[in-house]
Amino acid sequence: AQSVTQLGSHVSVSEGALVLLRCNYSSSVPPYLFWYVQYPNQGLQLLLKYTSAATLVKGINGFEAEFKKSETSFHLTKPSAHMSDAAEYFCAVSDHTNAGKSTFGDGTTLTVKP
Amino acid sequence: EAGVAQSPRYKIIEKRQSVAFWCNPISGHATLYWYQQILGQGPKLLIQFQNNGVVDDSQLPKDRFSAERLKGVDSTLKIQPAKLEDSAVYLCASSLGLGNNEQFFGPGTRLTVL
Protein backbone atom coordinates (compact mmCIF):
# COMPACT_ATOMS: atom_id res chain seq x y z
CA ALA A 1 0.00 0.00 0.00
CA GLN A 2 1.13 3.54 -0.63
CA SER A 3 0.01 6.91 0.67
CA VAL A 4 0.95 10.58 0.65
CA THR A 5 0.51 13.22 3.31
CA GLN A 6 0.86 16.87 2.44
CA LEU A 7 1.36 18.94 5.56
CA GLY A 8 -0.51 22.22 5.36
CA SER A 9 -3.47 22.60 3.05
CA HIS A 10 -2.70 26.30 2.64
CA VAL A 11 0.67 28.05 2.51
CA SER A 12 1.07 31.79 2.12
CA VAL A 13 4.36 33.51 1.30
CA SER A 14 5.43 36.96 0.19
CA GLU A 15 6.75 37.51 -3.30
CA GLY A 16 10.50 36.82 -3.27
CA ALA A 17 10.35 34.61 -0.19
CA LEU A 18 11.27 30.94 0.04
CA VAL A 19 8.58 28.46 -0.90
CA LEU A 20 8.49 25.18 1.06
CA LEU A 21 5.70 22.67 0.48
CA ARG A 22 5.90 19.49 2.53
CA CYS A 23 5.22 15.95 1.42
CA ASN A 24 5.68 12.69 3.29
CA TYR A 25 5.05 9.35 1.69
CA SER A 26 4.56 5.74 2.61
CA SER A 27 5.43 2.93 0.25
CA SER A 28 6.27 -0.73 0.67
CA VAL A 29 8.65 -0.64 -2.30
CA PRO A 30 11.11 1.99 -3.57
CA PRO A 31 8.85 4.75 -4.77
CA TYR A 32 8.63 7.04 -7.69
CA LEU A 33 7.62 10.51 -6.45
CA PHE A 34 6.08 13.42 -8.30
CA TRP A 35 5.04 17.00 -7.79
CA TYR A 36 2.27 18.42 -9.95
CA VAL A 37 0.87 21.94 -10.16
CA GLN A 38 -2.75 22.75 -10.95
CA TYR A 39 -3.91 26.19 -11.99
CA PRO A 40 -7.62 27.09 -11.74
CA ASN A 41 -9.82 25.22 -14.21
CA GLN A 42 -6.87 23.33 -15.64
CA GLY A 43 -5.50 19.82 -15.40
CA LEU A 44 -2.38 18.85 -13.50
CA GLN A 45 1.05 19.66 -14.92
CA LEU A 46 4.18 17.79 -13.92
CA LEU A 47 6.74 19.94 -12.08
CA LEU A 48 9.32 17.28 -11.35
CA LYS A 49 9.76 13.60 -10.59
CA TYR A 50 12.08 11.32 -8.64
CA THR A 51 12.77 7.90 -10.11
CA SER A 52 15.66 6.57 -7.98
CA ALA A 53 18.45 8.53 -9.64
CA ALA A 54 19.74 11.76 -8.05
CA THR A 55 18.06 12.57 -4.74
CA LEU A 56 17.91 16.29 -5.55
CA VAL A 57 15.56 16.78 -8.45
CA LYS A 58 15.23 19.99 -10.39
CA GLY A 59 12.01 20.81 -12.17
CA ILE A 60 10.39 23.52 -14.19
CA ASN A 61 9.84 27.12 -13.09
CA GLY A 62 12.74 27.03 -10.63
CA PHE A 63 11.29 24.36 -8.35
CA GLU A 64 13.28 21.52 -6.87
CA ALA A 65 12.68 18.69 -4.43
CA GLU A 66 14.90 16.44 -2.36
CA PHE A 67 14.19 12.79 -1.74
CA LYS A 68 15.08 11.82 1.84
CA LYS A 69 14.55 8.14 2.41
CA SER A 70 15.31 8.29 6.14
CA GLU A 71 12.57 10.88 6.61
CA THR A 72 10.24 9.46 3.93
CA SER A 73 9.94 12.99 2.62
CA PHE A 74 9.94 14.73 -0.73
CA HIS A 75 9.52 18.42 0.05
CA LEU A 76 9.17 20.97 -2.75
CA THR A 77 11.13 24.22 -2.61
CA LYS A 78 11.73 27.36 -4.61
CA PRO A 79 14.18 30.03 -3.44
CA SER A 80 12.12 33.03 -4.49
CA ALA A 81 8.35 33.01 -4.97
CA HIS A 82 6.74 34.72 -7.92
CA MET A 83 3.14 35.83 -8.19
CA SER A 84 2.64 33.33 -11.00
CA ASP A 85 3.45 30.46 -8.60
CA ALA A 86 0.08 30.85 -6.92
CA ALA A 87 -1.68 27.55 -7.58
CA GLU A 88 -2.46 24.20 -6.02
CA TYR A 89 0.34 21.69 -5.68
CA PHE A 90 -0.02 17.93 -5.44
CA CYS A 91 2.51 15.36 -4.34
CA ALA A 92 2.08 11.84 -5.68
CA VAL A 93 3.70 8.47 -5.07
CA SER A 94 3.78 5.67 -7.60
CA ASP A 95 4.43 2.03 -7.02
CA HIS A 96 6.19 1.32 -10.27
CA THR A 97 5.83 -2.39 -9.66
CA ASN A 98 2.03 -2.12 -9.64
CA ALA A 99 1.36 -0.99 -13.16
CA GLY A 100 2.33 2.54 -12.29
CA LYS A 101 -0.65 3.29 -10.09
CA SER A 102 -0.26 6.73 -8.52
CA THR A 103 -1.67 7.93 -5.21
CA PHE A 104 -2.07 11.68 -4.75
CA GLY A 105 -2.04 13.83 -1.65
CA ASP A 106 -4.87 16.25 -0.95
CA GLY A 107 -2.92 19.22 -2.21
CA THR A 108 -1.49 22.45 -0.87
CA THR A 109 -2.79 25.80 -2.06
CA LEU A 110 0.03 28.30 -2.39
CA THR A 111 -0.83 31.99 -2.09
CA VAL A 112 1.79 34.59 -3.00
CA LYS A 113 1.37 38.03 -1.50
CA PRO A 114 2.76 41.12 -3.23
CA GLU B 1 2.09 17.90 -29.86
CA ALA B 2 -1.59 18.02 -28.92
CA GLY B 3 -2.42 17.39 -25.29
CA VAL B 4 -5.11 15.29 -23.70
CA ALA B 5 -8.55 16.47 -24.82
CA GLN B 6 -11.71 16.15 -22.75
CA SER B 7 -15.30 17.10 -23.32
CA PRO B 8 -17.53 18.54 -22.15
CA ARG B 9 -15.70 20.96 -19.87
CA TYR B 10 -18.76 21.53 -17.69
CA LYS B 11 -21.93 19.56 -17.08
CA ILE B 12 -24.86 20.15 -14.79
CA ILE B 13 -27.42 17.38 -14.29
CA GLU B 14 -30.04 16.37 -11.77
CA LYS B 15 -29.61 13.35 -9.56
CA ARG B 16 -30.63 10.05 -11.08
CA GLN B 17 -29.82 11.31 -14.58
CA SER B 18 -27.03 9.81 -16.64
CA VAL B 19 -23.94 11.53 -18.01
CA ALA B 20 -20.97 10.63 -20.18
CA PHE B 21 -17.52 12.11 -20.49
CA TRP B 22 -15.12 11.71 -23.38
CA CYS B 23 -11.32 11.66 -23.44
CA ASN B 24 -8.84 11.64 -26.30
CA PRO B 25 -5.31 10.87 -25.05
CA ILE B 26 -2.02 11.98 -26.52
CA SER B 27 -1.29 10.08 -29.72
CA GLY B 28 0.73 6.96 -29.05
CA HIS B 29 0.00 6.82 -25.34
CA ALA B 30 -0.97 3.28 -24.42
CA THR B 31 -2.07 3.93 -20.85
CA LEU B 32 -5.15 5.96 -20.01
CA TYR B 33 -6.45 6.95 -16.58
CA TRP B 34 -9.69 8.39 -15.26
CA TYR B 35 -9.54 10.25 -11.95
CA GLN B 36 -12.22 11.78 -9.76
CA GLN B 37 -11.19 14.97 -7.98
CA ILE B 38 -13.60 16.13 -5.30
CA LEU B 39 -13.26 19.73 -4.16
CA GLY B 40 -10.46 20.06 -1.63
CA GLN B 41 -9.02 16.62 -2.34
CA GLY B 42 -6.41 15.12 -4.60
CA PRO B 43 -7.29 13.08 -7.67
CA LYS B 44 -8.48 9.56 -6.95
CA LEU B 45 -7.93 6.89 -9.57
CA LEU B 46 -11.16 5.38 -10.87
CA ILE B 47 -9.89 3.20 -13.69
CA GLN B 48 -6.70 2.56 -15.64
CA PHE B 49 -6.49 1.13 -19.15
CA GLN B 50 -3.55 -0.35 -20.97
CA ASN B 51 -4.51 -0.15 -24.64
CA ASN B 52 -8.13 -1.37 -24.55
CA GLY B 53 -7.76 -3.60 -21.51
CA VAL B 54 -8.50 -2.68 -17.90
CA VAL B 55 -5.47 -2.73 -15.59
CA ASP B 56 -7.08 -1.44 -12.42
CA ASP B 57 -10.71 -0.59 -11.65
CA SER B 58 -10.67 -1.41 -7.96
CA GLN B 59 -12.00 2.03 -6.96
CA LEU B 60 -14.63 2.35 -9.66
CA PRO B 61 -18.19 2.21 -8.24
CA LYS B 62 -19.30 -0.39 -10.71
CA ASP B 63 -22.97 -0.23 -9.77
CA ARG B 64 -23.19 3.20 -11.39
CA PHE B 65 -19.92 3.96 -13.17
CA SER B 66 -18.68 2.34 -16.36
CA ALA B 67 -15.83 3.08 -18.73
CA GLU B 68 -14.60 1.78 -21.99
CA ARG B 69 -11.70 2.32 -24.33
CA LEU B 70 -12.62 0.81 -27.62
CA LYS B 71 -9.77 0.43 -30.11
CA GLY B 72 -7.30 1.50 -27.44
CA VAL B 73 -7.53 5.22 -28.18
CA ASP B 74 -10.48 7.35 -27.03
CA SER B 75 -12.30 6.56 -23.84
CA THR B 76 -15.69 7.32 -22.33
CA LEU B 77 -16.69 7.36 -18.68
CA LYS B 78 -20.38 7.05 -17.85
CA ILE B 79 -22.35 7.57 -14.67
CA GLN B 80 -25.86 6.14 -14.45
CA PRO B 81 -27.67 7.12 -12.31
CA ALA B 82 -25.81 10.09 -10.86
CA LYS B 83 -25.85 10.92 -7.15
CA LEU B 84 -25.19 14.22 -5.42
CA GLU B 85 -21.82 12.93 -4.18
CA ASP B 86 -20.66 12.44 -7.77
CA SER B 87 -20.19 16.20 -8.08
CA ALA B 88 -16.50 16.54 -8.84
CA VAL B 89 -13.97 17.19 -11.58
CA TYR B 90 -13.27 14.15 -13.73
CA LEU B 91 -9.74 14.13 -15.03
CA CYS B 92 -8.38 12.03 -17.84
CA ALA B 93 -4.64 11.40 -18.12
CA SER B 94 -2.42 9.36 -20.39
CA SER B 95 1.11 8.03 -20.38
CA LEU B 96 3.32 6.20 -22.84
CA GLY B 97 2.99 2.92 -21.04
CA LEU B 98 2.98 1.11 -17.74
CA GLY B 99 6.71 1.48 -17.27
CA ASN B 100 6.66 5.23 -17.85
CA ASN B 101 4.83 6.88 -15.02
CA GLU B 102 4.79 10.46 -16.23
CA GLN B 103 1.13 11.23 -16.73
CA PHE B 104 -0.22 14.03 -18.90
CA PHE B 105 -3.55 15.43 -17.77
CA GLY B 106 -6.45 16.90 -19.64
CA PRO B 107 -8.31 20.01 -18.38
CA GLY B 108 -11.05 17.95 -16.76
CA THR B 109 -14.84 17.93 -16.81
CA ARG B 110 -16.54 19.67 -13.92
CA LEU B 111 -19.74 17.79 -13.03
CA THR B 112 -22.41 19.32 -10.83
CA VAL B 113 -25.25 17.06 -9.70
CA LEU B 114 -28.28 18.91 -8.34
Interface residues (C-beta under 8 A of the other chain):
Chain A: V4 S9 Y32 F34 Y36 N41 Q42 G43 L44 Q45 L46 K49 T51 F90 A92 S94 H96 A99 G100 K101 S102 T103 F104 G105 D106 G107
Chain B: V4 T31 G40 Q41 G42 P43 K44 L45 Q48 Q50 V55 D56 L91 A93 S95 L98 G99 N100 N101 E102 Q103 F104 F105 G106 P107 G108 R110
